[in-house]
Amino acid sequence: MVRLSCRDYGFECDYTVEGQNSQVIVEEFGTHSNNEHGIEYSKETLMQIILRKRI
């Protein structure tokens, strides 16, 4: 299972997205971070975050 949470990256935000499909998680977290925090992460950056969390 893949899980990304804003709190893990220093935001005072309760947003968390989780699931089995990494691509969906990347898109949803990327959209949220852009719309709510004004930070645009590339899909590649978010995939690297996911890969590092699995190690």
C-alpha positions as CSV (number, residue, x, y, z in Angstrom):
1,M,0.0,0.0,0.0
2,V,1.2,3.5,-0.9
3,R,0.5,6.4,1.5
4,L,1.4,10.1,1.2
5,S,0.5,12.6,3.9
6,C,1.0,16.4,4.0
7,R,2.1,16.2,7.6
8,D,5.0,13.9,6.6
9,Y,6.4,16.9,4.6
10,G,6.0,19.6,7.2
11,F,2.5,20.9,6.4
12,E,-0.1,21.5,9.1
13,C,-2.6,19.7,6.9
14,D,-4.5,16.5,7.6
15,Y,-4.6,15.4,3.9
16,T,-3.6,11.8,3.3
17,V,-4.0,9.7,0.2
18,E,-3.4,6.0,0.1
19,G,-4.0,3.0,-2.1
20,Q,-2.5,0.3,-4.2
21,N,-2.0,2.3,-7.4
22,S,1.1,4.6,-7.3
23,Q,0.1,6.6,-10.3
24,V,-3.3,7.5,-8.8
25,I,-1.6,8.4,-5.5
26,V,0.9,10.7,-7.3
27,E,-1.9,12.4,-9.3
28,E,-4.1,13.0,-6.2
29,F,-1.3,14.2,-3.9
30,G,0.1,16.4,-6.7
31,T,-3.2,18.0,-7.3
32,H,-3.8,18.6,-3.6
33,S,-0.4,20.1,-3.0
34,N,-0.7,22.4,-6.0
35,N,-4.3,23.5,-5.2
36,E,-4.0,23.8,-1.4
37,H,-0.3,24.7,-0.8
38,G,0.7,26.3,-4.1
39,I,3.5,23.7,-4.5
40,E,3.8,21.9,-7.8
41,Y,5.7,18.6,-7.5
42,S,6.6,16.8,-10.7
43,K,5.3,13.2,-11.0
44,E,8.9,12.0,-11.1
45,T,9.6,13.7,-7.7
46,L,6.5,12.1,-6.1
47,M,7.4,8.7,-7.5
48,Q,10.9,9.1,-6.0
49,I,9.3,9.9,-2.6
50,I,7.1,6.7,-2.9
51,L,10.1,4.6,-3.9
52,R,12.2,5.9,-1.0
53,K,9.4,5.1,1.5
54,R,9.3,1.5,0.4
55,I,13.0,0.9,1.2
